[in-house]
Amino acid sequence: MTADRLSFATEAGLTLPAEGRILLIGAPGDLVSDALPLDRCAVVQRFKPDHDAWARRGVPVGLAPEGTFAAAIVFLPRARDLAEARIATACAAAPGGLIVLDGQKTDGIDTLAKAVKARVPVLGQVSKAHGKTLWFFASGDFAGWARGPAQNGHGLWTAPGVFSADAPDPGSEALLAALPVRLGARVADLGAGWGGLARGLLARADIAALHLVEADHAALDCARRNIPDPRATFHWADATTWRPSEPLDAVVMNPPFHQGRKADPSLGQAFIAAARHMLKPSGQLWLVANRHLPYETTLAAHFRQTEEIAGDSRFKILHGARPLR
């Protein structure tokens, strides 16, 4: 929620409770919060970088609501099923209380607003900065929107909002097909998601330890269910800052490249830079990327040897060896 949009909402009639706790669900860690009474706020944030940012700001932050609240502000994600689940969580945590929804038009706030208005009277709304804020009192009309982890059509556990929830990602499948038979004993999967790539990696007998590093707690919970292999270790962490206890033989990854709907190649570039610091001098990096993403220059800046080993019109499989020190 932008500060402007919150100010506009206040002028249009939005009044936050003068007493009681206020729950912020999915609030970004860098939220401009001048209009919020942070001393009465608590945050639910399952994305590790934002979770840690709130902790540094001294605001109570957890993975789920604790207790009841006078009001809840929901920051809507791109994924519709996750947005609905957050609204259901807010209504359950603040029964009868004020619920405020905020989201961008590109993330579907207009469609979701229509669905909300079909279930409960909306007290007010404002549009500003390519987004919308609306508010209403919580009711039981949203209990059916509550969702959690579930098995997809392939029998694998996924959750609302996680990447490639319906089926294994074709990019990850292409990467697995291009990898050498032997990767080494100690390997990491950065941005492991619900474990689709890691499941294929663990088919290799030479891997003694596989570190799954994932910032989305919901996705990592699914990976734990999908991968009972004792060689797997799960890390809820930002892959750009995580470091192994010992240098690795290989890093394998299908890095993210979006912030919401906006393509952001700097995410994948940060993954590549981080991998260099995780590897042995003889270590190797293997990654898959969409064909248009500009990763080759970054790869060459961090590895002595780089090449494209496979690909098609959609994907490219890149390899870096001998990380620069």
NUFI-470529 format. One record per residue (C-alpha): residue number from 1; x, y, z. Coordinates in Angstrom, 1 decimal, m for minus. Layout:
<sites>
NUM, X, Y, Z;
...
</sites>
This chain:
<sites>
1, 0.0, 0.0, 0.0;
2, 1.4, 3.4, m0.9;
3, 1.4, 6.2, 1.6;
4, m0.6, 8.2, m0.9;
5, m3.2, 5.6, m1.2;
6, m3.6, 5.1, 2.5;
7, m3.9, 8.9, 2.9;
8, m6.6, 9.0, 0.2;
9, m8.4, 6.2, 1.9;
10, m8.4, 8.0, 5.2;
11, m9.8, 11.1, 3.6;
12, m12.5, 9.0, 1.9;
13, m13.7, 7.6, 5.3;
14, m11.3, 4.9, 6.3;
15, m10.7, 5.0, 10.1;
16, m8.5, 2.5, 11.7;
17, m9.5, 1.4, 15.3;
18, m8.2, 3.7, 18.0;
19, m7.5, 0.8, 20.2;
20, m6.6, m2.9, 19.8;
21, m4.0, m4.6, 17.6;
22, m3.8, m4.3, 13.9;
23, m2.7, m7.3, 11.7;
24, m0.7, m6.7, 8.5;
25, m0.8, m9.7, 6.2;
26, 1.9, m9.9, 3.5;
27, 3.2, m6.4, 4.1;
28, 6.5, m5.7, 2.3;
29, 9.4, m5.1, 4.6;
30, 10.0, m1.6, 3.2;
31, 6.4, m0.5, 3.6;
32, 6.1, 3.2, 4.2;
33, 4.2, 3.1, 7.5;
34, 3.8, 6.8, 8.6;
35, 0.0, 6.4, 8.7;
36, 0.0, 3.2, 10.7;
37, 0.3, 2.9, 14.5;
38, 3.2, 0.4, 14.3;
39, 3.3, 0.1, 18.1;
40, m0.1, m1.7, 17.8;
41, 0.7, m3.7, 14.7;
42, 1.8, m7.3, 14.1;
43, 2.9, m8.7, 10.8;
44, 2.3, m12.1, 9.1;
45, 5.1, m12.5, 6.5;
46, 6.3, m15.8, 5.1;
47, 8.8, m14.4, 2.6;
48, 12.2, m14.5, 4.4;
49, 13.7, m11.2, 3.3;
50, 10.5, m9.2, 4.2;
51, 10.1, m11.2, 7.4;
52, 13.6, m10.3, 8.5;
53, 13.1, m6.6, 7.5;
54, 10.1, m6.4, 9.8;
55, 12.1, m8.0, 12.6;
56, 14.8, m5.4, 12.2;
57, 12.2, m2.6, 12.4;
58, 11.2, m4.0, 15.8;
59, 7.6, m5.0, 14.7;
60, 6.3, m8.4, 15.9;
61, 6.4, m10.7, 12.9;
62, 5.4, m14.4, 12.5;
63, 4.2, m17.0, 10.1;
64, 0.6, m17.0, 11.2;
65, m1.7, m14.7, 13.3;
66, m1.5, m15.1, 17.1;
67, m4.6, m14.1, 19.0;
68, m7.3, m11.8, 17.8;
69, m7.1, m8.3, 16.2;
70, m9.3, m5.2, 16.0;
71, m8.5, m4.8, 12.3;
72, m6.4, m6.4, 9.5;
73, m4.8, m4.9, 6.4;
74, m4.2, m7.4, 3.6;
75, m1.6, m6.8, 0.9;
76, m2.7, m8.7, m2.1;
77, m0.3, m10.8, m4.1;
78, m0.4, m11.7, m7.8;
79, m1.8, m15.2, m7.3;
80, m5.6, m15.2, m6.9;
81, m5.8, m18.3, m4.7;
82, m3.2, m16.8, m2.3;
83, m5.0, m13.5, m2.2;
84, m8.3, m15.2, m1.3;
85, m6.5, m17.3, 1.4;
86, m5.0, m14.1, 2.9;
87, m8.5, m12.5, 3.1;
88, m9.9, m15.6, 4.8;
89, m7.0, m15.5, 7.3;
90, m7.7, m11.8, 8.0;
91, m11.4, m12.3, 8.6;
92, m10.7, m15.2, 11.0;
93, m8.1, m13.2, 12.9;
94, m10.3, m10.1, 13.2;
95, m13.8, m11.4, 13.7;
96, m16.3, m8.5, 13.1;
97, m13.3, m6.1, 12.8;
98, m12.3, m3.8, 10.0;
99, m10.6, m5.5, 7.0;
100, m8.6, m3.4, 4.5;
101, m7.5, m4.8, 1.2;
102, m4.8, m3.2, m1.0;
103, m3.5, m4.3, m4.4;
104, m2.3, m3.3, m7.8;
105, m4.6, m3.4, m10.8;
106, m2.0, m5.5, m12.7;
107, m2.3, m8.1, m9.9;
108, m6.1, m8.4, m10.2;
109, m7.4, m6.1, m7.5;
110, m10.4, m5.1, m9.6;
111, m11.6, m8.6, m10.2;
112, m11.1, m9.5, m6.5;
113, m12.9, m6.4, m5.4;
114, m16.0, m7.6, m7.4;
115, m15.8, m10.9, m5.7;
116, m15.6, m9.2, m2.3;
117, m18.6, m7.0, m3.0;
118, m20.7, m10.0, m3.9;
119, m20.1, m11.4, m0.4;
120, m20.1, m8.4, 2.0;
121, m21.1, m4.7, 1.9;
122, m18.0, m2.6, 1.1;
123, m17.7, 0.5, 3.3;
124, m15.5, 2.5, 0.9;
125, m12.7, 2.4, m1.6;
126, m10.2, 4.6, m3.4;
127, m8.1, 4.2, m6.5;
128, m4.6, 5.6, m6.7;
129, m1.2, 4.9, m8.2;
130, m2.5, 2.1, m10.5;
131, m4.0, 0.3, m7.5;
132, m7.0, 0.2, m5.2;
133, m7.8, 0.1, m1.5;
134, m11.2, m1.0, m0.1;
135, m12.5, m1.8, 3.3;
136, m15.3, m3.7, 5.0;
137, m16.2, m5.5, 8.2;
138, m15.2, m9.1, 8.6;
139, m17.8, m11.8, 8.3;
140, m18.0, m15.5, 7.8;
141, m18.6, m15.1, 4.0;
142, m14.9, m15.7, 3.3;
143, m14.4, m18.9, 5.3;
144, m14.6, m20.8, 2.0;
145, m11.6, m19.0, 0.7;
146, m9.3, m20.5, 3.3;
147, m6.7, m22.7, 1.5;
148, m3.5, m24.5, 2.5;
149, m1.1, m27.0, 1.1;
150, m2.7, m29.7, m1.2;
151, m1.5, m32.4, m3.5;
152, m1.7, m31.5, m7.2;
153, m2.6, m33.9, m10.1;
154, 0.9, m35.4, m9.9;
155, 0.5, m36.3, m6.2;
156, 3.0, m33.6, m5.2;
157, 2.4, m31.1, m2.4;
158, 2.1, m27.4, m3.4;
159, 0.4, m24.4, m1.9;
160, m1.4, m21.2, m3.0;
161, 1.0, m18.8, m4.7;
162, 4.0, m21.1, m5.1;
163, 5.7, m21.3, m8.5;
164, 4.6, m24.0, m10.9;
165, 2.0, m25.4, m8.4;
166, 0.1, m27.5, m11.0;
167, 2.9, m29.5, m12.4;
168, 6.7, m29.7, m12.6;
169, 8.3, m26.7, m14.3;
170, 9.4, m27.4, m17.9;
171, 12.6, m25.3, m17.3;
172, 13.6, m27.4, m14.3;
173, 12.9, m30.5, m16.3;
174, 15.1, m29.3, m19.1;
175, 17.9, m28.5, m16.6;
176, 17.7, m32.0, m15.1;
177, 18.0, m33.6, m18.5;
178, 21.1, m31.5, m19.4;
179, 23.0, m32.1, m16.1;
180, 26.0, m34.5, m16.0;
181, 25.5, m37.9, m14.3;
182, 27.8, m36.9, m11.4;
183, 27.5, m33.5, m9.7;
184, 29.6, m34.1, m6.5;
185, 28.9, m34.9, m2.9;
186, 27.7, m31.6, m1.6;
187, 25.1, m29.7, m3.7;
188, 22.7, m26.8, m3.2;
189, 19.4, m26.0, m5.0;
190, 18.9, m22.2, m4.7;
191, 15.3, m21.1, m4.9;
192, 14.2, m24.7, m4.4;
193, 10.4, m24.0, m4.4;
194, 8.3, m27.1, m3.5;
195, 11.2, m29.4, m4.5;
196, 10.6, m30.3, m8.1;
197, 14.2, m29.8, m9.1;
198, 15.6, m31.3, m5.9;
199, 13.6, m34.5, m6.4;
200, 15.4, m35.1, m9.7;
201, 18.8, m34.2, m8.2;
202, 18.4, m36.8, m5.5;
203, 18.1, m39.5, m8.1;
204, 21.9, m39.2, m8.4;
205, 23.6, m41.6, m6.0;
206, 26.8, m39.5, m5.7;
207, 25.0, m36.7, m3.9;
208, 25.6, m37.1, m0.2;
209, 24.0, m33.8, 1.0;
210, 21.5, m31.6, m0.8;
211, 20.7, m28.1, 0.6;
212, 17.3, m26.8, m0.4;
213, 17.4, m23.0, 0.0;
214, 14.0, m21.2, m0.3;
215, 12.7, m17.8, 0.9;
216, 9.0, m18.7, 0.6;
217, 8.1, m20.6, 3.8;
218, 4.9, m22.1, 2.2;
219, 6.9, m23.6, m0.7;
220, 9.6, m24.9, 1.7;
221, 6.9, m26.7, 3.8;
222, 5.7, m28.4, 0.6;
223, 9.3, m29.4, m0.2;
224, 9.6, m31.1, 3.2;
225, 6.5, m33.2, 2.4;
226, 7.7, m34.0, m1.1;
227, 11.2, m35.0, m0.2;
228, 11.6, m37.5, 2.7;
229, 15.2, m38.3, 1.6;
230, 17.5, m38.0, 4.6;
231, 20.2, m36.4, 2.4;
232, 18.1, m33.3, 2.0;
233, 18.4, m30.3, 4.4;
234, 15.9, m27.5, 4.2;
235, 16.8, m23.8, 4.8;
236, 14.3, m21.0, 5.1;
237, 16.6, m18.3, 3.8;
238, 17.4, m15.6, 1.2;
239, 19.5, m17.4, m1.4;
240, 21.4, m14.3, m2.1;
241, 22.8, m14.2, 1.5;
242, 22.8, m17.8, 2.6;
243, 26.1, m19.6, 3.0;
244, 26.8, m23.3, 3.6;
245, 28.8, m24.5, 6.5;
246, 31.3, m26.1, 4.1;
247, 32.1, m25.1, 0.4;
248, 30.0, m27.0, m2.1;
249, 30.8, m29.1, m5.1;
250, 27.9, m27.7, m7.2;
251, 25.0, m25.3, m7.1;
252, 22.0, m25.9, m9.3;
253, 19.2, m23.5, m9.7;
254, 16.2, m22.2, m11.6;
255, 16.3, m18.7, m10.3;
256, 13.2, m16.4, m10.0;
257, 13.1, m13.4, m12.3;
258, 9.9, m11.6, m11.4;
259, 8.8, m9.1, m8.7;
260, 5.0, m9.4, m9.1;
261, 4.3, m9.1, m12.8;
262, 7.5, m7.1, m13.5;
263, 10.5, m8.9, m14.9;
264, 13.6, m8.3, m12.8;
265, 16.7, m10.0, m14.1;
266, 18.7, m8.7, m11.2;
267, 17.2, m11.4, m9.0;
268, 18.8, m14.2, m11.0;
269, 22.0, m12.2, m11.3;
270, 22.1, m11.9, m7.5;
271, 21.7, m15.7, m7.3;
272, 24.7, m16.2, m9.7;
273, 26.8, m13.8, m7.6;
274, 25.9, m15.6, m4.4;
275, 26.6, m19.1, m5.8;
276, 30.3, m18.1, m6.4;
277, 30.8, m17.6, m2.7;
278, 29.3, m21.0, m1.9;
279, 31.5, m23.2, m4.1;
280, 34.9, m24.8, m3.8;
281, 37.6, m23.5, m6.1;
282, 36.8, m26.4, m8.4;
283, 33.0, m26.0, m7.9;
284, 30.5, m25.6, m10.7;
285, 27.2, m23.8, m11.2;
286, 24.3, m25.1, m13.4;
287, 21.2, m23.0, m14.1;
288, 18.3, m22.7, m16.4;
289, 16.9, m19.4, m17.6;
290, 14.4, m18.1, m20.1;
291, 16.1, m17.4, m23.4;
292, 15.8, m13.6, m23.2;
293, 17.3, m13.1, m19.7;
294, 20.8, m11.5, m19.8;
295, 22.7, m13.7, m17.5;
296, 25.8, m14.5, m19.5;
297, 27.7, m11.3, m18.6;
298, 27.1, m11.9, m14.9;
299, 28.2, m15.5, m15.2;
300, 31.4, m14.4, m16.9;
301, 32.1, m11.9, m14.1;
302, 32.0, m14.6, m11.5;
303, 33.4, m17.7, m13.2;
304, 36.5, m18.4, m15.2;
305, 34.8, m20.8, m17.5;
306, 31.2, m20.3, m18.8;
307, 29.2, m21.9, m21.6;
308, 25.7, m22.7, m22.8;
309, 25.4, m26.4, m22.7;
310, 21.8, m26.9, m24.0;
311, 18.7, m25.0, m24.8;
312, 15.9, m24.3, m27.2;
313, 13.7, m21.3, m28.2;
314, 12.3, m21.0, m24.7;
315, 15.2, m22.0, m22.3;
316, 19.0, m22.0, m22.1;
317, 21.1, m24.1, m19.8;
318, 24.1, m22.3, m18.6;
319, 27.2, m23.6, m16.9;
320, 29.9, m21.8, m14.9;
321, 33.1, m23.5, m13.6;
322, 36.0, m22.4, m11.3;
323, 34.5, m19.5, m9.4;
324, 36.6, m16.3, m9.3;
325, 37.9, m15.3, m6.0;
</sites>
